[in-house]
Amino acid sequence: MKLLLFKILSILVLSLIAQHSILAATIEVSPADNLQQTLDNSVDGDIIILAPGRYLGNFVVKHRVTLRSIGIKPTAVIDAQGQGHALVLEQSNIVLENLTIVNWGHDLTEQDSGIYAVINATNITIKGNHLKGDGFGIWLQKAKNIKVLANVIQGNIALRSADRGNGIQLSIVQDVAVKNNEIFHTRDGLYIISSQNNVLENNTMRDLRYGVHFMYSHSNNVLNNKAYNTRAGYALMSSRNLIVDGNLTENSEDYGFLMNFITSSTISNNDVKSVWTKPKNKVLGRDGKGFFVYNSAYNTIKNNRIDTAEIGIHLTAGSENTKVYGNSFINNPIQVKYVSNKKQEWSFEGKGNYWSNYLGWDMNGDNIGDVIFEPNDGIDQLIWRYPEMKMLMDSPVVLILRWIQKEFPVLKPPGVKDSFPLMRSPTNPLIEDATLSVVQRANMKTALLEKEAYTL
């Protein structure tokens, strides 16, 4: 009896699917037609093709349909006329492709967005669209199994950064792939809150506050993205089990990577270039930091390149039990800023980091320096605590104190030690030549000190 009932139900389901497939159609719409009426009258599986032109209004997609422009370019323009959401998705299994979406609302409290997906949506594809507006570009919430691919999202540079929406907002989502998008002039590029098992890959973000911004999320992958001209390339906050690998940040003002209460994460193979506070924004204590690690522990920071930051890496507020090795610290006037009552060993299994101002030697040619590298001493820590001491850097008293500390290590305060400093940069061996002579290295150190003195 149960088997017979199962067969009957299967036949009914297959019949409904077949009937649905027959009813599904390809519908062409022009700007002269009523697009909302077409969306309301559609059935699951319909393909709605928009002819070139401008479609005015705020549209709601209630069925499982595909909505796209004719051809491969986003020639159809959906214009929300400055109010509300341009497109609201109230169903799963929707495809939005090759559309231009503009002029949605600017009310951030109401979450005005170019594309807004309501809760419990699944299997949505948003691909190849161009969005330009004041509020949020794409807002996804309480959703899963979504693809956001190859979209271009532009904010309104005439607004203050705080008054703009984020490019792509992921809120309480799972299994979302955000790949190959270009985002600029929004507040943050990618904002992820309370979300897990998502992949952010090959996105390009520029002229923003933060390129990627994580809050209260876990088990996400951030891979091979690029961030330019930001306050922070990657702001990772209150999250865990992140894999952040192969990313670039260039021309950040405050932070290349900001890590605030991050645990059990791996930050590897990233490239940080030119983190420098603009002169007009310079105040005491505000320096560009390649890595700023605050109240974060049990992480691995490895094989990253930090090149030309005012401070290479700054650890504070209990940021301990972190593995730091295989990194390259190049041309940073202050390589490390670390104030704590505990010692830190920055090497792992006989592999330390590369330091462009290391003046040691390698007698056996194993690419490991024979002299332990300690990037900071007690004088540095005093200056961090009391910045006004900078004016005394070259005074005879400071020089004597440094000499005493060197000759009597027992007086040395806890700090960072690299017992196996690398002679060659593992992240770019063509730039840092291990064959440099001691004189050449000394000249490099002199140049770095002169640069530091110039910036004081």
VMD Tcl script that draws the C-alpha trace (Angstrom):
set ca {
  {0.00 0.00 0.00}
  {2.80 2.42 0.91}
  {4.60 1.59 -2.36}
  {1.44 2.26 -4.38}
  {0.91 5.60 -2.61}
  {4.52 6.58 -3.31}
  {4.14 5.78 -7.01}
  {0.95 7.84 -7.24}
  {2.60 10.83 -5.56}
  {5.62 10.52 -7.87}
  {3.38 10.53 -10.94}
  {1.54 13.61 -9.66}
  {4.80 15.47 -9.01}
  {6.19 14.59 -12.45}
  {2.92 15.68 -14.01}
  {3.06 19.02 -12.27}
  {6.68 19.54 -13.35}
  {5.83 18.69 -16.95}
  {2.84 21.02 -16.88}
  {5.01 23.79 -15.41}
  {7.66 23.30 -18.12}
  {5.02 23.57 -20.81}
  {3.65 26.79 -19.31}
  {7.10 28.43 -18.95}
  {7.89 30.82 -21.79}
  {10.31 33.42 -23.10}
  {8.72 36.84 -22.84}
  {10.07 39.97 -24.50}
  {9.30 43.32 -22.87}
  {9.87 46.87 -24.08}
  {9.93 50.14 -22.07}
  {6.42 50.83 -23.33}
  {5.11 47.69 -21.60}
  {4.16 47.34 -17.92}
  {7.14 45.45 -16.51}
  {5.60 44.90 -13.07}
  {2.48 43.43 -14.62}
  {4.64 41.11 -16.71}
  {6.52 39.99 -13.59}
  {3.24 39.40 -11.72}
  {1.72 37.38 -14.58}
  {4.82 35.26 -15.16}
  {5.13 31.65 -14.03}
  {8.08 29.79 -12.62}
  {10.66 29.12 -15.30}
  {9.82 32.09 -17.50}
  {12.64 34.02 -19.16}
  {11.85 37.72 -19.33}
  {14.00 39.61 -21.81}
  {14.12 43.39 -21.63}
  {14.63 45.43 -24.79}
  {17.05 48.39 -24.61}
  {15.63 51.41 -22.82}
  {14.69 52.74 -19.39}
  {12.17 51.03 -17.10}
  {10.97 53.42 -14.40}
  {9.79 52.23 -11.00}
  {10.42 49.85 -8.11}
  {9.92 46.26 -9.21}
  {9.14 43.08 -7.24}
  {10.04 39.62 -8.53}
  {7.58 37.09 -7.05}
  {8.25 34.09 -9.27}
  {11.21 31.87 -10.15}
  {12.19 33.62 -13.34}
  {15.17 34.87 -15.30}
  {15.30 38.61 -15.95}
  {17.90 39.93 -18.36}
  {18.70 42.35 -21.17}
  {18.66 41.42 -24.83}
  {22.13 40.32 -25.91}
  {25.23 40.11 -23.74}
  {25.47 43.77 -22.64}
  {23.38 45.48 -19.92}
  {21.36 47.65 -22.31}
  {18.11 47.64 -20.29}
  {18.08 50.24 -17.49}
  {15.96 49.82 -14.37}
  {15.58 53.28 -12.81}
  {14.12 53.46 -9.30}
  {13.80 57.27 -9.56}
  {15.55 57.91 -6.25}
  {13.20 55.96 -4.01}
  {13.30 52.57 -2.27}
  {14.67 49.37 -3.79}
  {15.07 49.02 -7.52}
  {14.49 45.24 -7.52}
  {13.08 43.18 -4.64}
  {13.46 39.39 -4.87}
  {10.68 37.56 -3.03}
  {11.37 34.11 -4.40}
  {14.17 31.56 -4.81}
  {15.69 30.32 -8.09}
  {15.88 33.77 -9.68}
  {18.48 34.85 -12.26}
  {19.29 38.54 -12.82}
  {21.68 39.01 -15.69}
  {23.13 41.87 -17.74}
  {20.91 44.62 -16.34}
  {21.77 48.24 -15.60}
  {20.22 49.27 -12.27}
  {20.38 52.91 -11.17}
  {19.04 55.62 -8.92}
  {17.60 53.64 -6.02}
  {16.97 55.28 -2.65}
  {19.49 56.65 -0.18}
  {17.75 55.76 3.11}
  {20.25 53.47 4.83}
  {17.89 52.80 7.73}
  {15.40 51.33 5.27}
  {18.26 49.45 3.59}
  {17.49 50.96 0.18}
  {19.28 48.79 -2.39}
  {19.68 48.21 -6.07}
  {18.93 44.50 -5.58}
  {17.29 43.43 -2.32}
  {16.67 39.75 -1.50}
  {14.16 38.99 1.23}
  {14.73 36.25 3.80}
  {14.95 32.53 3.03}
  {15.89 32.97 -0.62}
  {18.03 30.24 -2.19}
  {19.66 29.50 -5.52}
  {19.81 33.06 -6.81}
  {22.29 34.14 -9.50}
  {23.16 37.83 -9.93}
  {25.56 38.10 -12.85}
  {27.01 40.73 -15.15}
  {24.92 43.65 -13.92}
  {25.94 47.32 -13.66}
  {24.64 49.13 -10.58}
  {25.01 52.81 -9.67}
  {23.28 54.51 -6.76}
  {23.38 56.05 -3.30}
  {22.31 53.21 -1.01}
  {23.41 49.58 -0.90}
  {24.26 47.88 -4.16}
  {23.24 44.27 -3.45}
  {21.68 43.28 -0.11}
  {21.31 39.57 0.71}
  {19.92 38.42 4.05}
  {19.07 35.07 5.63}
  {19.79 33.41 2.31}
  {21.98 30.59 1.01}
  {23.37 29.08 -2.18}
  {23.68 32.38 -4.03}
  {26.13 33.46 -6.76}
  {27.11 37.10 -7.21}
  {29.37 37.15 -10.25}
  {31.07 39.77 -12.44}
  {28.93 42.75 -11.44}
  {30.08 46.39 -11.45}
  {28.82 48.44 -8.50}
  {29.39 52.18 -8.19}
  {28.41 54.46 -5.32}
  {27.91 58.21 -5.21}
  {31.19 59.98 -4.52}
  {29.28 63.24 -3.89}
  {28.03 61.78 -0.58}
  {30.11 61.44 2.56}
  {31.50 57.93 2.94}
  {29.32 57.32 6.02}
  {26.18 58.27 4.04}
  {26.75 55.71 1.30}
  {25.68 52.09 1.37}
  {28.02 49.14 1.00}
  {28.64 47.60 -2.39}
  {27.59 44.04 -1.49}
  {26.06 43.31 1.92}
  {25.83 39.72 3.20}
  {23.77 39.42 6.38}
  {23.16 36.02 7.99}
  {23.89 34.08 4.79}
  {25.55 30.78 3.95}
  {27.27 29.33 0.90}
  {27.40 32.55 -1.10}
  {30.01 32.92 -3.85}
  {31.03 36.54 -4.53}
  {33.47 36.48 -7.43}
  {34.96 38.77 -10.08}
  {33.00 41.87 -9.07}
  {34.26 45.47 -9.33}
  {33.17 47.88 -6.58}
  {34.07 51.53 -6.08}
  {32.86 54.75 -4.42}
  {30.61 52.89 -1.97}
  {31.21 52.90 1.81}
  {32.68 49.39 2.14}
  {33.16 47.09 -0.81}
  {32.08 43.74 0.69}
  {30.41 43.76 4.12}
  {29.79 40.40 5.78}
  {27.98 40.07 9.11}
  {26.88 36.94 10.99}
  {27.57 34.75 7.97}
  {29.44 31.52 7.29}
  {30.84 29.27 4.58}
  {31.06 32.01 1.97}
  {33.77 32.61 -0.66}
  {34.92 36.10 -1.69}
  {37.26 35.70 -4.63}
  {38.89 37.80 -7.37}
  {36.96 40.96 -6.56}
  {38.47 44.41 -7.21}
  {37.59 47.22 -4.79}
  {38.80 50.81 -4.82}
  {38.18 54.25 -3.37}
  {36.32 53.00 -0.31}
  {36.47 53.05 3.48}
  {37.15 49.30 3.79}
  {37.60 46.91 0.89}
  {36.38 43.83 2.80}
  {34.70 44.17 6.21}
  {33.86 41.16 8.39}
  {31.76 41.24 11.58}
  {30.70 38.26 13.76}
  {31.29 35.68 11.04}
  {33.14 32.39 10.79}
  {34.44 29.85 8.30}
  {34.72 32.20 5.32}
  {37.35 32.31 2.56}
  {38.79 35.58 1.21}
  {40.91 34.73 -1.82}
  {42.85 36.73 -4.42}
  {40.98 40.01 -4.04}
  {42.43 43.48 -4.71}
  {41.80 46.67 -2.73}
  {43.11 50.12 -3.68}
  {42.85 53.57 -2.12}
  {41.08 52.65 1.10}
  {41.35 53.50 4.77}
  {41.77 49.77 5.38}
  {42.10 47.16 2.68}
  {40.69 44.35 4.85}
  {38.94 45.01 8.17}
  {38.47 41.67 9.94}
  {36.53 42.03 13.19}
  {34.98 39.72 15.78}
  {35.29 36.64 13.57}
  {37.00 33.27 13.53}
  {38.14 30.50 11.22}
  {38.84 32.84 8.33}
  {41.16 31.89 5.48}
  {42.53 35.10 3.95}
  {44.95 34.18 1.19}
  {46.51 35.77 -1.88}
  {44.95 39.22 -1.52}
  {46.42 42.62 -2.39}
  {45.96 45.97 -0.68}
  {47.67 49.07 -2.02}
  {47.59 52.73 -0.98}
  {45.67 52.32 2.27}
  {45.78 55.23 4.65}
  {45.42 53.55 8.04}
  {45.63 49.76 7.72}
  {46.48 47.15 5.15}
  {44.93 44.47 7.38}
  {43.00 45.39 10.51}
  {42.48 42.37 12.78}
  {40.25 43.08 15.77}
  {39.26 40.11 17.95}
  {40.12 37.56 15.27}
  {40.81 33.98 16.36}
  {41.80 30.68 14.77}
  {42.37 32.24 11.37}
  {45.10 32.02 8.74}
  {46.29 35.19 7.00}
  {48.73 34.12 4.30}
  {50.35 35.05 0.98}
  {48.91 38.56 0.99}
  {50.63 41.63 -0.47}
  {50.47 44.91 1.45}
  {51.86 47.98 -0.31}
  {52.10 51.64 0.68}
  {50.19 52.15 3.92}
  {50.80 55.79 4.77}
  {48.67 58.42 6.48}
  {48.14 61.48 4.31}
  {49.94 64.60 5.64}
  {46.67 66.54 5.95}
  {45.27 63.82 8.23}
  {48.41 63.33 10.29}
  {47.98 63.54 14.07}
  {50.04 62.15 16.92}
  {49.63 58.38 17.07}
  {48.02 57.97 13.66}
  {50.40 55.98 11.48}
  {49.81 53.71 8.52}
  {50.09 50.07 9.65}
  {50.60 47.14 7.32}
  {49.04 44.83 9.91}
  {47.24 46.07 13.02}
  {46.49 43.13 15.31}
  {44.29 44.07 18.27}
  {43.03 41.62 20.88}
  {43.50 38.70 18.48}
  {45.08 35.37 19.31}
  {45.67 31.82 18.04}
  {46.11 32.98 14.46}
  {48.73 32.26 11.82}
  {50.23 35.17 9.88}
  {52.58 33.71 7.29}
  {54.17 34.39 3.91}
  {52.80 37.90 3.61}
  {54.69 40.84 2.12}
  {54.48 44.19 3.89}
  {56.20 46.86 1.79}
  {56.45 50.57 2.64}
  {54.16 51.00 5.62}
  {54.88 53.51 8.36}
  {54.67 50.56 10.77}
  {55.03 47.08 9.34}
  {53.02 45.29 12.02}
  {51.55 46.55 15.29}
  {50.36 44.07 17.93}
  {48.58 45.22 21.05}
  {45.88 44.43 23.65}
  {46.77 40.81 24.32}
  {47.48 39.75 20.75}
  {49.50 36.67 21.63}
  {49.80 32.98 20.78}
  {50.07 33.90 17.13}
  {52.44 32.24 14.66}
  {54.30 34.85 12.58}
  {56.75 33.43 10.03}
  {57.74 33.51 6.38}
  {56.70 37.15 6.05}
  {58.71 39.89 4.33}
  {58.97 43.26 6.06}
  {60.42 45.67 3.50}
  {61.11 49.40 3.64}
  {59.03 50.01 6.76}
  {60.59 52.74 8.96}
  {59.24 50.89 12.01}
  {59.11 47.20 11.30}
  {57.36 46.08 14.49}
  {55.47 47.84 17.25}
  {54.75 45.51 20.15}
  {54.24 46.40 23.79}
  {53.59 43.56 26.21}
  {54.90 41.83 29.29}
  {55.41 38.57 27.37}
  {58.10 37.57 24.90}
  {57.15 36.54 21.38}
  {59.15 34.24 19.15}
  {58.42 34.98 15.50}
  {59.67 31.85 13.82}
  {58.22 28.40 13.29}
  {60.09 25.15 12.80}
  {63.33 26.98 12.07}
  {61.82 29.53 9.68}
  {61.58 33.19 10.58}
  {60.81 36.30 8.57}
  {62.69 38.50 6.13}
  {63.64 41.97 7.41}
  {65.00 44.53 4.96}
  {66.98 46.23 7.76}
  {68.60 43.06 9.07}
  {72.38 43.40 9.04}
  {73.32 39.89 10.05}
  {75.18 37.31 8.00}
  {74.77 33.74 6.79}
  {78.06 31.86 7.02}
  {76.77 28.41 6.02}
  {74.58 29.59 3.13}
  {71.34 28.08 4.40}
  {69.42 31.34 3.85}
  {68.98 31.71 7.62}
  {70.71 34.57 9.41}
  {73.27 33.55 12.03}
  {72.35 36.48 14.30}
  {69.01 36.69 16.10}
  {66.91 39.67 14.97}
  {65.13 41.80 17.54}
  {63.27 44.62 15.81}
  {62.65 46.68 18.94}
  {64.28 47.52 22.23}
  {63.35 49.28 25.46}
  {63.90 52.73 23.95}
  {61.37 51.96 21.20}
  {58.84 50.91 23.79}
  {59.36 54.10 25.78}
  {58.77 56.15 22.63}
  {55.55 54.24 21.90}
  {54.33 54.96 25.40}
  {55.49 58.58 25.33}
  {55.54 59.80 21.68}
  {56.91 63.19 22.68}
  {60.25 61.44 23.27}
  {60.81 61.25 19.51}
  {62.64 64.54 19.61}
  {65.33 62.87 21.77}
  {65.99 59.96 19.39}
  {69.52 61.07 18.49}
  {70.48 62.48 21.86}
  {73.63 61.12 23.63}
  {71.51 59.84 26.52}
  {69.37 57.66 24.23}
  {72.45 56.33 22.45}
  {74.03 55.40 25.78}
  {70.83 53.68 26.93}
  {70.75 51.63 23.73}
  {74.40 50.62 24.22}
  {73.78 49.58 27.86}
  {70.77 47.54 26.84}
  {72.77 45.77 24.13}
  {75.69 45.00 26.43}
  {73.51 43.87 29.34}
  {70.60 41.86 27.85}
  {69.19 41.19 31.31}
  {67.92 44.77 31.25}
  {66.07 44.22 27.99}
  {62.24 44.27 28.28}
  {60.04 41.54 26.74}
  {59.45 41.92 23.03}
  {59.60 40.24 19.64}
  {62.50 37.97 18.70}
  {63.15 36.24 15.37}
  {65.68 33.49 16.00}
  {65.83 32.39 12.36}
  {65.66 35.56 10.23}
  {65.56 34.93 6.49}
  {68.28 36.31 4.26}
  {66.04 36.39 1.20}
  {62.43 37.47 0.81}
  {60.38 34.30 0.21}
  {57.52 36.30 -1.30}
  {59.63 38.02 -3.98}
  {63.22 36.75 -4.18}
  {64.01 38.92 -7.20}
  {63.73 42.13 -5.18}
  {65.68 41.21 -2.07}
  {69.07 39.82 -3.03}
  {70.78 37.67 -0.41}
  {74.16 38.45 -1.99}
  {74.12 42.06 -0.77}
  {77.30 42.93 1.06}
  {77.38 44.20 4.64}
  {78.24 47.67 3.30}
  {75.24 47.61 0.96}
  {72.99 46.53 3.79}
  {74.38 49.29 5.98}
  {73.60 51.81 3.24}
  {70.06 50.47 3.07}
  {69.71 50.88 6.81}
  {71.01 54.45 6.63}
  {68.45 55.26 3.94}
  {65.67 53.83 6.08}
  {66.77 55.85 9.11}
  {66.90 59.01 7.02}
  {63.40 58.32 5.76}
  {62.18 57.79 9.32}
  {63.81 61.03 10.48}
  {62.14 62.87 7.61}
  {58.71 61.63 8.64}
  {59.06 62.57 12.31}
}
mol new
graphics top color blue
foreach p $ca { graphics top sphere $p radius 0.5 }
foreach p [lrange $ca 0 end-1] q [lrange $ca 1 end] { graphics top cylinder $p $q radius 0.2 }
display resetview
